[in-house]
Amino acid sequence: MSLSLNDFPITGNACSAMLRAATTSEQMWVVKSIETLAELPALALGNLWRDVQAGPATITSSELCSALALASQVVSLDAWLQENPSVKILIEDGVTVECHLS
């Protein structure tokens, strides 16, 4: 399977697969902003959005991937690996601006 965030729309499943392939489940991410669309009620995704609104949220890779998997589209995401900020993902207006996951 080829993993890419170049397709439109960028789905939560695509983001989740990329993060799962690049990190371990317990690594910590700092999420500065997130905006998504979801077709079904997505409590974990809503909770993450609320936490990020209060300031950057710190979350494990596993929790981030589980929340993102609920999104039908990722409109924006600004997140980096806490232990190595050069490992990051930046999506704005549904387009991948930066993706350094290795």
N, C-alpha and C positions, 0 to 999 in steps of 0.2 A: 504494500500500500504506500503510495506516495503522499507524504504529508505536506500540505501547503496552505497558506493563508492568502493566496492570490485570487481565489474565487470570490464571486459576489452572489449572494450575501455571504459574509463570514459567519458561519454557524458556531454555536457554542460547542457542538461536538467536535468540530475541526480544531478549535482552540484547545479544548480539553485533550484531544489526541496528541497535539503538538507538545503540550506541557507534560503529559504523562510519559512521552518518549524521551524528553530531555531532562527530567528531574525525578528525584525519589519522592515517594508519597509524603514524607515527613519534612521535607525542606520547606522553609518559610518564605512566603512572598509578601511584599508590601504592595498593596493595591491603593493607588492614589485616586483613580477615578474608574467608574464602570457605568455603562449604559447599555441595556439590552432590550430585546423584545422577546416575549414568551407567549406561546399560544395557550398554554395551560397554567393554572396557578403554580407558582414556583416559589415556595416559601424560603428555601435556602438562598435563592437568587435575590429575593426581596430583602432578606435579612442582611446579605452582604452589601447590597446597595445602601441600605439604611446605615450600616456601620461605616461605610466609606464616606457618606455625607457628613459624618461627625469628624472626619479627619482620616488620614491614611490608615487603612486597616491591615493588620498582620494576620495571615491565614496560611495553613499548610497547603502544599500542592494538592493533596487529596481533597481537601475541602473546597479549594478553588475549582478544581476540575469537576467535582460533583455539582457545584453551583452552575458553572458554565454549561454543563451538559444539558441543563434545563432551558437554555436560551435558544430560540429559533434563529436569532440574529444577534451578533455582537456589534453594536453601533460604535462604542468607544471602550477602550480598556488601556489603562496606563498602570503597568505593574512591573516589578523587578524582584529578583531573588535577593533576600535580605543579606545573605552571606557574600554575595557577589553582584553588586548593582549593575555590572556590565551585561549580565544575563537579564534581558528585559523584553517586554512586548509592548508596543504602542499602536493602538488602532484608533483612528479618528474618522468620524463620518463614514464608518463602514469600510474603510480602506486601511490596509496595513501600512503604517508609516515606518515602523522599525520592528524588527524581530531578530533578536540575537539570543538564541537559546542554547548555544554551546560555548 
